[in-house]
Amino acid sequence: FTPRELEMMTGAVDHFLTWIISKCCVRGKAESLMLIVDMANIGVTEIPIGPLKACLASQTNNFMGRTFKIFILGAGALIRASFSMLTKMLDEFTT
């Protein structure tokens, strides 16, 4: 991904999440978000670190405390170990 593509992607995700929070969440009842990452057929060297960091940083900065769970689907053992390092970038409310 180019820096411009990452900026556009995070902007689109931020816009989508803002819309979901304002239109679909029930205040005081359902305010949490879940992030689902599909890692099927991706090796350790193919992990899209840049987009993942951009997405997690955006969620941490713009939606603090709203990300309730992060699910990694189809990940091998090495990817699960690598993802544990990524979780250190999350805010204390998310982990």
N, C-alpha and C positions, 0 to 999 in steps of 0.2 A: 504494500500500500504506500502511496505517496503521502506526504504530510497533508496535502489538500484533501485527498480521499479520506484520511483519518478524521480531519476536521469536519467534513461533510457527514461522515458516518456518526460521529459523536453528537453533532448537531441534530441529526434526524432522530437518534435514540433519545436525546434530551427532550425534543419536541413531543415524541410519542409518549414518553413516560409522564411528562407534564400533563398531556391530554388525558392519559389513563387515570392519573391521580385526581384531576379536577372533575372528570366525568364518570368514572367507574368505581372509585373507592368510596366506601361509606365511612364518613368521619367518625372516629372513635370505635369502629367495628372492624373494618377491613382496610388497613392503610399500608400493609407491607407488600413488598415486591419480591419476586423470585427470579433469579437469573438462571437460564438453562443454556449450557454450552455443549454443543455436539462435537465430540472429538473422535468420532468413528473414522477409521482409516487414516488417521494422522499420526505420524511418528514424532518422536521427541524433537527432532531437528526441524520439523515442519510446524511446530506450534506457533500460531500467529501472535507473538508476544506484544508487538506494537498495538494492534487493535484491542487485545485484551486489556493491556495497561490503560489505554485511552478510555475504554468503556468503564473499567473499574474506577479510574480516577474521576471520571465524570459523575458516576453514581455516588461516589464518596463525597465529592464536593457539592453537588447539586441536590442530592436526595439523601442527606445524612440520616442514618438510622432507619431508612425505609427498606433497604435490601435485607430481607429476612433469611433467605437461604440461597445458596448457589449450588446447582446440580451440574455435574460433569457426566455426560453420557458417553459410553463407548470408549472410555479412556483405559489405556494399559497401565501397568504398575509404575513405569517410569514417568508417565504423564501425571499420574496421581501424586507422585513425589514432587514433581516440578510444580504442580499447582499449589502444593502446601507452601511453597516459597512465595507465590503470588498473593496468597491470602494475607501476608504480612503488610501489603499495601492498603488493606481495607481499614476503615475506621473501627474504633473499639465497639461501637454499637452493632456492627455487622457481624463480627466474629464471635 
